[in-house]
Amino acid sequence: MTADIRREIFKIALPVSLESTVQLALGFVNQVIVGTLGTATIAAVGLANNVLFIGILCLNTLGAGCAILASRARGRGDEAAVKRIVSFFLGFSLVLALLLALPLGLGASSFLKLVGANPEITSIGGPYLSLVALSLPLITLSVVSSAAFRSIGRARIPMLVTIPAITLIPLLSWLFVFPLEMGAVGAAVAALVAQGVRALVLLGLIFGSPWGLRWTWPDLRQARRLLGEAVPLVLPLFITEVVFSGGVFLFALLFERLGTQELAVFQIVSNLEMVFITASAGLHYAATVLVAQAIGRADSPGVWGVSRLIWRIGLFSAAIFGLVFALFAFLLPLLYPNTTPQVQQWAFWAVLLNALFQPVKVSNFIFFGTLASGGDTRFLLLSDFVTVFLVGLPLAWLLAFPVGLGLWGIFLGRLLGEETVRVAMFLWRYRGGQWFRLDSKARALAAGNSA
């Protein structure tokens, strides 16, 4: 049985991890291309991407909600409900993404000024953000479509679509930045084109191919019931991501307060780290889908068995990729030749410091997916609020400014005050067993099968 579960885990985890790693690696290559324009451009584009990151993470919760509800329906054998859930989430997510993207795109420069960016950062980052914000609806449609494919056991399809589409980003970025001399704006145009291709292909496959699903929009009664299930599940996740990604942005502003060089270090380390931490991202999705399916089957032993196995695999994965991440510290002068020696030296030690905490960060990643599958989204919101705003940011500010540790104080505040406290809270909640309940549909199905 353990071997079967392990096969199911890797069937989802490996394609998702490969897709995510390649996507982030290509994004890192794109950052290196943009980085040739200088330290100020690295800082400006990085800050603008942090703003976009907030929107992406928040809207990604719609993909998580789709995956959880569709996986539960599939676990109890209700394929008609799977089709309705996927169709509903795609329509709903498009509307929400447009409501967020349009104001951000129109007011990008004003927003960066409002949050305190200096004139040089605003002049570079504003035009970039105004364009790249328009990719939010495209990214959201891709995320929800990918979640649907993973929920029905076809995790390889999003990988096979995403990797070629995202490969366009550095290729087009190089073309627009250098031969066409469009600067940072060229990188934004490249991202917009590539995300459009990805979204269109995934939507065509999910509703127009034998590997997908038939479009089945729910009637009014079904839509109201779906909304009643989706909102309590997704809304706390949405607010959680606002808190988390907003915290990331506020950490970036702390670095920006120290100076442009410190902000550039933060962006370099964050982008490089994401390449390696997302190598374990597939385990987060495996937990989201497989734990939800076990809940849908009313299989309580299965819930515990699959979640524990995924965590053990995650610790091993984090150790391996954390080591590789640390080794990349020695390549920073080659990757960022146009940055100052001070930036390269700070980034070197910051990479090594963050590499030590990879098992903690990957554990948080996996536990987040596990607890969300059980519907324990209010606790996830509470844990993020506590670790970001009550512990992490105050500790980072205290160590950086009154204590005088500078950028090292911010890194330590985030790693010790946010990540370590979060994993302690997740472990306490997980071991307490209050994070999931078998719903009445699942119990009735289990009773019928046993009879």
Wavefront OBJ file of the C-alpha trace (Angstrom):
o trace
v 0.000 0.000 0.000
v 2.854 2.408 0.857
v 4.416 1.716 -2.553
v 1.094 2.550 -4.256
v 0.779 5.789 -2.298
v 4.366 6.690 -3.133
v 3.653 6.158 -6.840
v 0.607 8.430 -6.618
v 2.666 11.087 -4.839
v 5.388 11.089 -7.477
v 2.835 10.935 -10.295
v 1.700 14.391 -9.199
v 4.842 15.753 -7.550
v 7.451 15.102 -10.236
v 5.682 16.866 -13.138
v 4.697 19.798 -10.908
v 8.196 20.123 -9.443
v 9.820 19.921 -12.861
v 7.376 22.475 -14.255
v 7.860 24.845 -11.310
v 11.642 24.496 -11.266
v 12.024 25.110 -14.987
v 9.620 28.036 -14.743
v 11.587 29.635 -11.908
v 14.929 28.810 -13.528
v 13.850 30.559 -16.707
v 12.591 33.448 -14.598
v 16.022 33.580 -12.979
v 17.655 33.643 -16.434
v 15.333 36.511 -17.289
v 16.435 38.330 -14.141
v 20.068 37.848 -15.176
v 19.225 39.407 -18.557
v 17.533 42.355 -16.863
v 20.425 42.501 -14.391
v 22.805 43.495 -17.176
v 21.039 46.870 -17.114
v 22.490 47.582 -13.656
v 21.825 47.411 -9.916
v 19.010 49.997 -9.993
v 17.119 47.996 -12.631
v 17.499 44.770 -10.623
v 16.073 46.542 -7.571
v 13.234 48.269 -9.485
v 12.088 45.216 -11.444
v 12.410 43.078 -8.316
v 10.247 45.470 -6.293
v 7.636 45.577 -9.077
v 7.666 41.779 -9.232
v 7.079 41.672 -5.473
v 3.892 43.654 -6.063
v 2.884 41.261 -8.844
v 3.801 38.358 -6.556
v 1.115 39.504 -4.111
v -1.533 39.313 -6.826
v -0.316 35.965 -8.137
v -0.257 34.321 -4.715
v -3.687 35.671 -3.815
v -5.274 34.533 -7.073
v -3.470 31.181 -6.877
v -5.785 30.376 -3.977
v -8.528 29.933 -6.576
v -6.470 27.125 -8.081
v -6.054 25.608 -4.628
v -9.787 25.841 -3.986
v -10.543 24.238 -7.347
v -8.056 21.425 -6.675
v -9.425 20.704 -3.189
v -13.121 20.660 -4.113
v -12.555 18.801 -7.402
v -10.326 16.217 -5.671
v -12.903 15.630 -2.945
v -15.605 15.165 -5.612
v -13.365 12.779 -7.533
v -12.570 10.893 -4.327
v -16.258 10.194 -3.791
v -16.737 9.329 -7.497
v -18.855 12.338 -8.560
v -17.383 13.162 -11.998
v -20.277 15.492 -12.929
v -19.452 17.637 -9.913
v -15.787 17.778 -10.994
v -16.814 19.325 -14.341
v -19.074 21.890 -12.672
v -16.399 22.835 -10.138
v -13.707 23.372 -12.787
v -16.009 25.413 -15.056
v -17.218 27.547 -12.154
v -13.717 28.300 -10.865
v -12.408 29.287 -14.293
v -15.211 31.795 -14.837
v -15.054 33.120 -11.281
v -11.252 33.461 -11.313
v -11.221 35.414 -14.588
v -13.566 38.045 -13.161
v -11.567 38.451 -9.944
v -8.241 38.618 -11.783
v -9.485 41.383 -14.072
v -10.770 43.370 -11.089
v -7.283 43.262 -9.563
v -5.145 43.626 -12.701
v -6.773 46.655 -14.335
v -6.427 49.130 -11.415
v -2.866 47.934 -10.735
v -1.882 48.326 -14.377
v -3.338 51.830 -14.615
v -1.843 53.082 -11.349
v 1.508 51.268 -11.197
v 3.811 54.272 -10.821
v 1.514 55.950 -8.319
v 1.405 52.765 -6.260
v 5.206 52.480 -6.113
v 5.431 56.120 -5.027
v 2.773 55.496 -2.399
v 4.732 52.643 -0.802
v 7.846 54.808 -0.587
v 9.990 53.801 -3.572
v 12.559 56.438 -4.512
v 12.233 58.320 -7.847
v 14.842 56.194 -9.644
v 13.123 52.927 -8.646
v 9.698 54.345 -9.563
v 10.800 55.594 -12.993
v 12.075 52.122 -13.929
v 9.606 49.919 -12.080
v 6.402 51.852 -12.858
v 6.247 51.243 -16.642
v 7.365 47.638 -16.099
v 4.639 46.965 -13.523
v 1.916 48.655 -15.588
v 2.468 46.085 -18.365
v 3.269 42.956 -16.397
v 0.154 43.471 -14.235
v -1.948 42.644 -17.296
v -0.586 39.095 -17.184
v -2.462 38.400 -13.913
v -5.696 37.133 -15.583
v -3.647 34.944 -17.925
v -1.598 33.463 -15.086
v -4.757 32.832 -13.029
v -6.493 30.966 -15.863
v -3.361 28.851 -16.311
v -3.174 28.078 -12.578
v -6.822 26.990 -12.333
v -6.584 24.920 -15.536
v -3.433 23.234 -14.228
v -5.133 22.511 -10.899
v -8.007 20.884 -12.781
v -5.656 18.625 -14.741
v -3.841 17.557 -11.548
v -7.133 16.813 -9.811
v -8.132 14.362 -12.555
v -4.746 12.622 -12.577
v -3.178 14.336 -15.615
v -0.391 16.360 -14.007
v 1.940 15.955 -16.988
v -0.232 18.039 -19.332
v 0.345 21.399 -17.547
v 4.061 20.603 -17.435
v 4.210 19.872 -21.170
v 2.417 23.141 -21.932
v 4.074 25.425 -19.391
v 7.721 24.619 -20.043
v 7.711 25.493 -23.782
v 5.528 28.566 -23.202
v 7.660 29.946 -20.370
v 10.822 29.290 -22.408
v 9.625 32.170 -24.577
v 10.161 34.645 -21.717
v 13.996 34.796 -21.665
v 14.175 34.421 -25.453
v 11.799 37.317 -26.091
v 13.247 39.279 -23.202
v 16.723 39.107 -24.737
v 15.274 40.246 -28.091
v 13.345 43.160 -26.602
v 16.002 44.271 -24.085
v 19.067 44.174 -26.363
v 18.449 44.317 -30.152
v 15.250 46.353 -29.785
v 16.631 48.350 -26.787
v 13.318 48.443 -24.904
v 14.953 48.162 -21.474
v 12.989 46.754 -18.540
v 9.713 47.263 -20.412
v 10.866 44.665 -22.941
v 11.015 42.046 -20.197
v 7.409 42.870 -19.258
v 6.236 42.485 -22.863
v 8.012 39.123 -23.078
v 6.228 37.868 -19.952
v 2.861 39.064 -21.236
v 3.237 37.246 -24.576
v 4.431 33.984 -23.018
v 1.675 33.904 -20.379
v -0.921 34.526 -23.098
v 0.297 31.534 -25.107
v 0.293 29.322 -22.018
v -3.244 30.282 -20.952
v -4.755 29.813 -24.399
v -3.218 26.364 -24.902
v -4.232 25.116 -21.446
v -7.802 26.343 -21.863
v -8.003 24.690 -25.273
v -6.814 21.395 -23.838
v -8.989 21.400 -20.706
v -12.211 21.895 -22.692
v -11.324 20.843 -26.221
v -9.304 17.660 -25.941
v -9.980 14.029 -24.929
v -7.684 14.489 -21.902
v -9.742 17.305 -20.390
v -13.301 17.915 -19.269
v -16.510 19.068 -20.905
v -17.497 22.641 -20.067
v -20.408 22.325 -17.643
v -21.555 25.612 -16.176
v -23.656 24.989 -13.048
v -27.255 26.138 -12.892
v -28.231 28.850 -10.425
v -28.871 26.462 -7.533
v -25.633 24.570 -8.140
v -23.681 27.817 -8.523
v -24.996 29.119 -5.210
v -24.028 25.860 -3.502
v -20.559 25.951 -5.084
v -20.116 29.562 -4.012
v -21.167 28.547 -0.503
v -18.458 25.857 -0.473
v -15.794 27.920 -2.218
v -15.971 31.161 -0.235
v -15.350 29.678 3.271
v -12.492 27.636 1.794
v -10.875 30.197 -0.511
v -11.464 33.495 1.314
v -9.247 32.654 4.326
v -6.609 31.334 1.895
v -6.894 34.545 -0.113
v -6.443 36.705 2.992
v -3.604 34.427 4.124
v -1.764 35.042 0.878
v -2.408 38.782 1.174
v -0.788 38.639 4.609
v 2.117 36.442 3.463
v 2.891 38.208 0.191
v 2.274 41.587 1.792
v 4.827 40.573 4.393
v 7.318 39.698 1.637
v 6.732 43.131 0.126
v 7.218 44.838 3.503
v 10.452 42.908 4.022
v 11.542 44.220 0.607
v 10.708 47.759 1.752
v 12.892 47.248 4.832
v 15.770 46.316 2.538
v 14.952 49.328 0.329
v 15.160 51.546 3.408
v 18.717 50.313 3.944
v 19.667 51.145 0.353
v 19.533 50.086 -3.295
v 22.394 47.604 -2.869
v 20.644 45.859 0.033
v 17.397 45.645 -1.959
v 19.316 44.166 -4.902
v 20.796 41.492 -2.584
v 17.325 40.561 -1.364
v 16.019 40.244 -4.935
v 19.005 38.165 -6.088
v 18.776 35.743 -3.150
v 14.971 35.467 -3.315
v 14.894 34.708 -7.024
v 17.707 32.163 -6.830
v 16.155 30.469 -3.783
v 12.771 30.136 -5.473
v 14.365 28.019 -8.219
v 15.447 25.417 -5.666
v 12.616 25.559 -3.152
v 10.081 25.008 -5.927
v 11.905 21.792 -6.790
v 9.856 20.505 -3.844
v 6.684 22.368 -4.888
v 5.163 19.216 -6.359
v 4.904 17.748 -2.862
v 2.744 20.695 -1.824
v 0.361 19.960 -4.710
v 0.495 16.224 -4.028
v -0.586 16.915 -0.442
v -3.377 19.212 -1.634
v -4.799 16.649 -4.080
v -4.169 13.296 -2.362
v -5.183 14.355 1.147
v -8.377 15.891 -0.274
v -9.123 12.647 -2.164
v -8.655 10.631 1.037
v -11.067 12.972 2.806
v -13.526 12.525 -0.063
v -13.299 8.729 0.406
v -13.815 9.086 4.181
v -10.439 7.349 4.604
v -9.067 8.734 7.880
v -6.039 6.350 8.029
v -5.279 7.329 4.439
v -5.303 11.022 5.363
v -2.634 10.458 8.021
v -0.624 7.984 5.963
v -0.293 10.060 2.807
v 0.374 13.338 4.647
v 3.158 11.837 6.783
v 4.783 10.150 3.804
v 4.764 13.388 1.793
v 6.412 15.270 4.666
v 9.193 12.676 4.996
v 9.886 12.849 1.266
v 9.879 16.647 1.536
v 12.593 16.707 4.214
v 14.849 14.573 2.037
v 14.148 16.743 -1.006
v 14.845 19.944 0.944
v 18.215 18.647 2.133
v 19.335 17.766 -1.402
v 18.181 20.944 -3.112
v 19.298 23.093 -0.197
v 22.837 21.839 -0.755
v 22.668 22.637 -4.468
v 21.294 26.086 -3.625
v 24.293 26.704 -1.334
v 26.741 25.700 -4.077
v 25.261 28.314 -6.397
v 26.586 31.006 -4.048
v 29.980 30.494 -5.690
v 28.519 31.337 -9.134
v 27.100 34.744 -8.227
v 30.013 36.761 -9.727
v 29.441 34.979 -13.031
v 25.666 35.428 -12.922
v 25.743 39.091 -11.872
v 28.974 40.559 -13.262
v 27.581 44.116 -13.403
v 26.772 44.316 -9.687
v 29.197 45.755 -7.163
v 31.643 43.556 -5.204
v 29.733 44.477 -2.026
v 26.453 43.171 -3.473
v 28.151 39.936 -4.560
v 29.753 39.414 -1.143
v 26.526 40.042 0.775
v 24.563 37.804 -1.599
v 27.100 34.986 -1.163
v 26.636 34.778 2.611
v 22.890 35.389 2.375
v 22.521 32.387 0.039
v 24.393 30.151 2.514
v 22.263 31.392 5.412
v 18.982 30.757 3.580
v 20.153 27.342 2.379
v 20.347 26.168 6.013
v 16.612 26.790 6.431
v 15.409 24.872 3.368
v 13.956 21.938 5.388
v 11.963 24.398 7.490
v 10.637 26.276 4.443
v 9.712 23.105 2.532
v 7.957 21.725 5.624
v 5.875 24.895 5.797
v 5.069 24.505 2.114
v 3.833 20.923 2.575
v 1.914 21.541 5.806
v 0.147 24.486 4.187
v -1.204 22.221 1.431
v -2.098 19.486 3.915
v -4.029 21.731 6.321
v -5.749 23.530 3.436
v -6.998 20.204 2.052
v -8.645 19.552 5.393
v -10.406 22.917 5.215
v -8.418 24.357 8.130
v -7.947 27.652 6.310
v -8.774 29.898 9.278
v -5.821 28.495 11.192
v -3.591 29.104 8.166
v -4.716 32.733 8.203
v -4.040 33.014 11.937
v -0.587 31.433 11.631
v 0.478 33.774 8.828
v -0.759 36.868 10.648
v 1.097 35.881 13.819
v 4.356 34.873 12.156
v 4.539 37.790 9.705
v 3.145 40.794 11.570
v 3.533 39.903 15.257
v 6.909 38.151 15.079
v 8.811 38.282 11.784
v 8.563 41.935 10.710
v 8.978 43.429 14.223
v 11.997 41.205 14.887
v 13.537 42.064 11.497
v 13.093 45.806 12.112
v 14.493 45.518 15.643
v 17.589 43.588 14.560
v 18.202 45.676 11.450
v 17.852 49.199 12.846
v 17.942 49.567 16.667
v 20.383 46.660 17.085
v 22.283 47.719 13.962
v 22.655 44.383 12.120
v 21.479 45.876 8.834
v 20.458 43.429 6.134
v 21.506 40.468 8.300
v 18.967 41.522 10.902
v 16.205 41.434 8.285
v 17.238 38.009 7.023
v 17.431 36.633 10.587
v 14.095 38.180 11.534
v 12.443 36.478 8.587
v 14.092 33.084 9.043
v 13.832 32.828 12.823
v 10.800 34.949 13.553
v 8.640 33.934 10.586
v 9.646 30.560 9.137
v 10.665 28.793 12.372
v 7.662 29.976 14.375
v 5.349 29.017 11.492
v 6.607 25.435 11.277
v 6.171 25.086 15.058
v 2.549 26.249 14.781
v 1.871 23.925 11.824
v 3.307 20.897 13.647
v 1.214 21.621 16.730
v -1.959 21.924 14.679
v -1.242 18.896 12.514
v -0.498 16.579 15.439
v -3.617 17.762 17.250
v -5.789 16.252 14.493
v -8.324 19.103 14.458
v -7.494 20.213 10.933
v -9.873 17.933 9.000
v -13.333 16.426 9.252
v -15.000 13.809 7.060
v -18.127 15.457 5.642
v -21.547 13.851 5.545
v -21.303 12.941 1.845
v -18.037 11.116 2.446
v -19.390 9.265 5.484
v -22.527 8.200 3.600
v -20.419 6.915 0.705
v -18.133 4.991 3.034
v -21.126 3.453 4.840
v -22.682 2.429 1.522
v -19.472 0.814 0.319
v -18.990 -1.140 3.545
v -22.574 -2.402 3.386
l 1 2 3 4 5 6 7 8 9 10 11 12 13 14 15 16 17 18 19 20 21 22 23 24 25 26 27 28 29 30 31 32 33 34 35 36 37 38 39 40 41 42 43 44 45 46 47 48 49 50 51 52 53 54 55 56 57 58 59 60 61 62 63 64 65 66 67 68 69 70 71 72 73 74 75 76 77 78 79 80 81 82 83 84 85 86 87 88 89 90 91 92 93 94 95 96 97 98 99 100 101 102 103 104 105 106 107 108 109 110 111 112 113 114 115 116 117 118 119 120 121 122 123 124 125 126 127 128 129 130 131 132 133 134 135 136 137 138 139 140 141 142 143 144 145 146 147 148 149 150 151 152 153 154 155 156 157 158 159 160 161 162 163 164 165 166 167 168 169 170 171 172 173 174 175 176 177 178 179 180 181 182 183 184 185 186 187 188 189 190 191 192 193 194 195 196 197 198 199 200 201 202 203 204 205 206 207 208 209 210 211 212 213 214 215 216 217 218 219 220 221 222 223 224 225 226 227 228 229 230 231 232 233 234 235 236 237 238 239 240 241 242 243 244 245 246 247 248 249 250 251 252 253 254 255 256 257 258 259 260 261 262 263 264 265 266 267 268 269 270 271 272 273 274 275 276 277 278 279 280 281 282 283 284 285 286 287 288 289 290 291 292 293 294 295 296 297 298 299 300 301 302 303 304 305 306 307 308 309 310 311 312 313 314 315 316 317 318 319 320 321 322 323 324 325 326 327 328 329 330 331 332 333 334 335 336 337 338 339 340 341 342 343 344 345 346 347 348 349 350 351 352 353 354 355 356 357 358 359 360 361 362 363 364 365 366 367 368 369 370 371 372 373 374 375 376 377 378 379 380 381 382 383 384 385 386 387 388 389 390 391 392 393 394 395 396 397 398 399 400 401 402 403 404 405 406 407 408 409 410 411 412 413 414 415 416 417 418 419 420 421 422 423 424 425 426 427 428 429 430 431 432 433 434 435 436 437 438 439 440 441 442 443 444 445 446 447 448 449 450 451
